C-alpha cells in the first residue's frame, strides 16, 4: 500500500469518526431563522431588517405578548441586530425570551430573563440574561419593539398553490400542511 492510499483511508476513518461524534439533532442556529421557526412570523433576512419588513404585514408595538418577537436594533456589539420570541411575561417590565445565538454561538436558550430598563417603560432599552455571567448582561440594548404573530400575518405569506409529494400510502392526499411549507 502506498502513502496516498494510506492517507486516504486515514482521512476516511477520521471523517467517519467526526460524523458520529456530533448528534444528528445538533444544529447551529442563528437568531432570525430560529425566531421565524418558533414564532410563525414569516420574515426572512438579518434580524436588523425584521422591524422594517414587519411594517404593513404584522402588527407592531411596545407591549410584550407571548409569541411576539422582540426586535433589537443594530449596535456595535450586534451589527445585524437580534430577534427573540417572548415565551412568558413576568411583569410589565420583565419577560422571558426564547432565542438562539446569544450566550453561546449557535446555541438555543429557553425562558431567559429580559428586563425593560428604558426610562419611559416602553421596551426601547433592554437588558437580557447572559450565561457568561449568570445574570442580566452588563449592556443595555436598543430595541425597536415587538412584532406580533397573532397566529397569522396580515397578508398572505403562504404559497399560492398546495405543495404535493408522491406517496405510496393510500390514506394520504399528498398535500403538505402550512407547517411543512415554511421555508427555513
C-alpha positions in Angstrom: 0.0 0.0 0.0 1.4 3.4 -1.0 1.4 6.5 1.1 -1.6 8.1 -0.8 -3.8 5.1 -0.2 -2.9 5.1 3.5 -3.6 8.8 3.8 -6.9 8.5 2.0 -8.0 5.6 4.3 -6.9 7.6 7.4 -8.9 10.6 6.2 -12.0 8.5 5.6 -11.7 6.9 9.1 -11.3 10.4 10.7 -14.3 11.8 8.8 -16.5 8.9 9.9 -15.4 9.4 13.5 -16.2 13.1 13.4 -19.6 12.5 11.8 -20.6 10.1 14.6 -19.2 12.4 17.4 -21.9 15.0 16.7 -25.5 14.0 17.3 -27.7 14.2 14.2 -30.0 16.7 16.0 -27.3 19.2 16.6 -27.7 22.3 14.6 -26.1 25.8 14.6 -28.9 28.3 14.9 -28.8 32.0 14.0 -31.4 34.1 15.8 -33.5 35.0 12.8 -34.2 31.6 11.4 -34.9 30.3 14.9 -37.3 33.1 15.7 -39.1 32.5 12.5 -39.4 28.8 13.2 -40.8 29.1 16.7 -42.9 32.3 16.3 -44.5 31.7 12.9 -43.6 35.2 11.8 -42.6 34.6 8.2 -39.9 37.3 7.8 -36.5 36.4 6.2 -33.2 38.2 6.3 -31.0 39.6 9.0 -32.5 40.5 12.3 -31.9 44.2 11.8 -34.3 44.1 8.9 -37.3 42.5 10.7 -38.8 45.6 12.2 -39.0 47.4 8.8 -40.2 44.2 7.0 -43.0 43.7 9.5 -44.5 47.1 8.8 -47.8 46.6 7.0 -47.6 42.8 7.3 -47.7 42.2 11.1 -48.9 44.4 14.0 -46.1 46.0 15.8 -46.0 47.7 19.2 -44.2 48.3 22.5 -46.1 46.0 24.9 -44.9 42.4 25.3 -47.2 39.5 24.3 -46.4 35.8 24.5 -45.5 34.6 21.0 -44.4 38.1 19.8 -40.9 38.7 18.6 -38.8 41.4 20.3 -36.7 43.1 17.7 -33.3 44.6 18.7 -31.7 47.4 16.7 -28.2 47.1 15.2 -25.4 48.2 17.5 -21.7 47.9 17.8 -22.0 44.5 19.6 -24.8 43.3 17.4 -24.2 44.7 13.9 -27.0 42.5 12.4 -29.4 43.2 15.3 -31.2 40.3 17.2 -34.7 38.8 17.4 -36.1 36.7 20.2 -39.6 35.3 20.9 -41.4 36.2 24.1 -42.1 32.9 25.8 -43.5 34.3 29.1 -44.5 37.6 30.8 -43.3 38.1 34.4 -44.4 41.7 34.7 -45.0 44.8 32.6 -41.2 45.4 32.6 -39.9 41.8 32.6 -40.4 38.9 30.2 -38.9 35.5 29.4 -37.3 35.1 26.0 -36.5 32.0 23.9 -33.8 32.7 21.4 -30.7 31.5 19.6 -27.1 32.6 19.2 -27.0 34.9 22.3 -24.8 33.5 25.1 -23.3 30.7 23.0 -22.7 30.8 19.3 -25.5 28.8 17.6 -27.0 27.8 20.9 -30.6 27.9 21.9 -31.8 29.4 25.3 -35.3 28.9 26.7 -37.1 31.2 29.1 -34.3 33.7 29.9 -34.9 37.0 31.6 -35.2 40.2 29.7 -35.8 43.5 31.6 -37.1 46.8 30.2 -34.6 49.4 31.6 -35.9 52.3 29.5 -36.9 55.5 31.4 -40.3 55.6 29.6 -41.1 51.9 30.3 -41.6 51.4 26.5 -39.2 48.5 25.9 -36.8 50.7 23.9 -33.8 49.7 26.1 -33.5 46.2 27.3 -31.1 44.0 29.3 -31.0 40.3 28.6 -29.8 37.4 30.7 -26.4 36.2 29.7 -24.9 32.8 30.5 -21.4 34.1 30.7 -22.1 36.0 34.0 -25.2 34.0 35.1 -27.4 37.1 35.2 -28.5 40.1 33.3 -25.8 41.2 30.9 -23.9 44.4 31.6 -25.1 46.0 28.3 -28.5 47.6 27.7 -29.6 47.1 24.1 -31.8 49.4 22.0 -35.0 47.6 20.9 -37.3 48.5 18.2 -40.3 46.9 19.8 -42.5 43.8 19.4 -43.7 42.1 16.3 -47.0 40.3 17.0 -47.7 37.0 15.3 -51.3 36.7 16.4 -51.4 33.4 14.6 -51.5 34.8 11.1 -49.7 37.5 9.2 -51.8 40.5 8.0 -51.1 39.5 4.4 -50.9 36.0 2.8 -47.4 34.7 3.2 -48.3 31.2 2.1 -47.7 29.6 -1.2 -50.2 30.2 -3.9 -50.8 26.5 -4.6 -50.5 23.5 -2.4 -47.3 21.6 -2.5 -47.8 17.9 -3.4 -45.5 15.0 -2.8 -45.5 11.5 -4.1 -46.7 8.9 -1.6 -47.2 5.1 -1.5 -49.7 5.3 1.2 -53.4 5.3 0.1 -54.6 7.3 3.2 -52.7 10.5 2.3 -53.6 13.0 -0.3 -50.0 14.3 -0.7 -50.8 17.9 0.4 -48.4 19.4 2.9 -49.7 21.4 5.8 -48.7 25.0 6.3 -46.1 23.9 8.8 -44.5 21.7 6.2 -44.4 24.7 3.8 -42.5 27.1 6.0 -39.2 27.9 4.4 -36.1 27.8 6.6 
